[in-house]
Amino acid sequence: MFEGRYKSCLVKEDSYFLQTSRYIHLNPVEAGMVKYPEEYRWSSYRTMIGLSDDKITMVSKTLAYFKNNSVMRYREFVADTGHKYIMQEQKDGRMIEDDAMWLPW
């Protein structure tokens, strides 16, 4: 919280939106706070995958990017930080001038 200035950027592209969603949901895992994203109770991930309803997350907007609005496909997307997404993550990282933030885990 006290490490640096607040930083924000406009999310204009669909791919950047999805990468941002993945990054947010995997942050507690990367920080070693939990083993799986659904274990972090202050995240919208539990609502995204249907384990709870926080009454504010618009699940349909994110799931619309996946065939048949599939929760399973979204879960696979979040979990798959492997080869097929590395190039896009590096491109998106350059968009906000912070490549380290977008390194795949």
NORJOCOR-V89210 format. One record per backbone hydrogen bond with DSSP energy under -0.5 kcal/mol. NH is the residue of the N-H (numbers start at 1). CO is the residue of the C=O. E is the energy in kcal/mol with one decimal. If there is no record, write none. Layout:
nh:NH co:CO e:E
nh:NH co:CO e:E
//
This chain:
nh:12 co:10 e:-0.9
nh:17 co:13 e:-2.1
nh:18 co:14 e:-2.3
nh:19 co:15 e:-2.3
nh:20 co:16 e:-2.3
nh:21 co:17 e:-2.2
nh:22 co:18 e:-2.4
nh:23 co:19 e:-2.6
nh:24 co:20 e:-2.6
nh:25 co:21 e:-2.3
nh:26 co:22 e:-2.1
nh:27 co:23 e:-1.1
nh:30 co:26 e:-2.7
nh:31 co:27 e:-2.2
nh:32 co:29 e:-1.5
nh:33 co:28 e:-2.2
nh:34 co:28 e:-1.1
nh:39 co:36 e:-1.9
nh:40 co:37 e:-1.3
nh:41 co:39 e:-0.9
nh:43 co:40 e:-1.4
nh:48 co:44 e:-2.5
nh:49 co:45 e:-2.1
nh:50 co:47 e:-1.2
nh:51 co:46 e:-2.5
nh:52 co:46 e:-1.1
nh:59 co:57 e:-1.4
nh:61 co:58 e:-0.8
nh:62 co:58 e:-0.9
nh:62 co:59 e:-0.6
nh:63 co:59 e:-2.7
nh:64 co:60 e:-1.4
nh:65 co:62 e:-1.6
nh:66 co:63 e:-2.0
nh:69 co:66 e:-2.3
nh:70 co:67 e:-1.4
nh:74 co:70 e:-1.6
nh:75 co:71 e:-2.6
nh:76 co:72 e:-2.5
nh:77 co:73 e:-2.3
nh:78 co:74 e:-2.6
nh:79 co:75 e:-2.4
nh:80 co:76 e:-2.3
nh:81 co:79 e:-1.4
nh:85 co:82 e:-1.7
nh:86 co:82 e:-0.7
nh:86 co:83 e:-0.9
nh:87 co:83 e:-0.6
nh:89 co:85 e:-2.3
nh:90 co:86 e:-2.2
nh:91 co:87 e:-2.1
nh:92 co:88 e:-2.8
nh:93 co:89 e:-2.4
nh:94 co:90 e:-1.8
nh:95 co:91 e:-1.3
nh:96 co:92 e:-0.9
nh:96 co:93 e:-0.7
nh:97 co:94 e:-0.9
nh:98 co:93 e:-2.1
nh:101 co:98 e:-1.2
nh:102 co:98 e:-0.5
nh:102 co:99 e:-1.4
nh:103 co:100 e:-1.2
//
